[in-house]
């Protein structure tokens, strides 16, 4: 049996993040699938080249398709629906990603003070990153 | 820590880890890669969009190179496929019996889904589009 001093009982935060990681990951894949379908419906089949389709799938920001053959980007590509869609996606992705970072850090760093400092740093970066991302989405 | 045995990653992969351990390592690497890429892209995009910074445009241009795109596509696709398998096995723990087969299935689907667009991208790059 392995006995390690750094193993500690997992609380409700860990349990919640465990679920959030799995569900947000699956949700992000669904978001990508919906982006793909919507792109085809909006005419992307003939107006977008393959890299632009992939950019749109990964994140539906009008800047990602602006250099394509779309005649009018206001029509369907640059509107409130995609802005809200993108903001939800950023929330899921940032949470998912930063939680992953937290897990990797906690795997390799055991000193409690250092772990706490890094966790707070991650929290600040997460909030700051989301604010910047929302601004970029709204200003696109 | 406990037994203090230092084994190389290759020894671990060869002995017992094999595809499962390789998937775990790749999942970590691709996850970190995605976080770094997306984080940089958002911040650099912000500076380019708000201040018209030339440095920002230059950095973002790196992402438009075909090599980088192949790498990002690999990272995102692998992380998504492997993550879906993990989430599936977490929500339906009975599937753990079939972990080896699920990993095979995952790679079986991954190779064409990654290979075909990559081939097309490479073809377009080499023949000019």
Interface residues (C-beta under 8 A of the other chain):
Chain A: X2 X3 X4 X22 X23 X25 X26 X28 X29 X32 X49 X50 X51 X54 X58 X63 X93 X97 X98 X100 X101 X104 X129 X132 X133 X135 X136 X139 X140
Chain B: X1 X2 X28 X31 X32 X34 X35 X38 X39 X42 X43 X45 X46 X49 X50 X69 X73 X76 X80 X83 X84 X86 X87 X90 X91 X117 X120 X121 X124 X129
